[in-house]
Amino acid sequence: MRTDIPSDPLILLSFVNTKLRDQYASLDALCDDLQLSRQDLQRRLSEVGFEYDPGQNRFW
């Protein structure tokens, strides 16, 4: 994971959901643009109980 991405899971959640809401139409677009591993991001957020909902384009 990049060092400029928040490491705290709840701050990461807020960061990612804000980016998804304001700038990206999908998680794939966000990960491609920010050069993030989708699997790593989803794993980190699932460890604290959040899953990606493509219909809502956000983590819940």
C-alpha positions in Angstrom: 0.0 0.0 0.0 1.2 3.5 -0.8 2.6 5.5 2.1 0.4 8.6 1.2 -2.8 6.5 1.8 -4.1 6.5 5.4 -3.1 3.5 7.4 -5.8 3.8 10.0 -8.7 1.7 8.7 -11.5 4.2 9.6 -9.6 7.1 8.1 -8.9 4.9 5.1 -12.6 4.2 4.8 -13.4 7.9 4.8 -10.6 8.6 2.3 -11.7 5.9 -0.1 -15.5 6.7 0.1 -14.9 10.4 -0.4 -12.7 9.7 -3.5 -15.4 7.3 -4.8 -18.1 9.8 -4.2 -16.3 12.8 -5.7 -13.9 11.5 -8.3 -14.3 7.9 -9.4 -17.2 5.9 -10.9 -15.8 2.6 -9.6 -13.4 1.0 -7.2 -11.4 -0.3 -10.2 -11.0 3.3 -11.6 -9.8 4.5 -8.2 -7.3 1.7 -7.8 -6.0 2.1 -11.3 -5.6 5.8 -11.0 -4.0 5.8 -7.5 -2.0 2.6 -8.3 -3.5 0.6 -5.5 -4.1 -3.1 -5.2 -7.8 -3.6 -5.2 -7.4 -6.9 -3.3 -5.2 -5.3 -0.6 -7.6 -2.4 -0.2 -10.6 -4.6 0.1 -8.8 -6.9 2.5 -7.8 -4.1 4.8 -11.3 -2.7 4.9 -13.0 -6.1 5.3 -10.8 -6.8 8.3 -12.7 -4.0 10.1 -16.1 -5.1 8.8 -16.5 -3.1 5.6 -17.4 -4.5 2.2 -17.5 -2.7 -1.2 -21.0 -2.3 -2.7 -20.6 -1.6 -6.5 -24.2 -0.5 -6.7 -23.6 2.3 -4.2 -20.0 2.7 -5.2 -18.9 2.8 -1.6 -17.7 0.7 1.3 -20.4 -0.2 4.0 
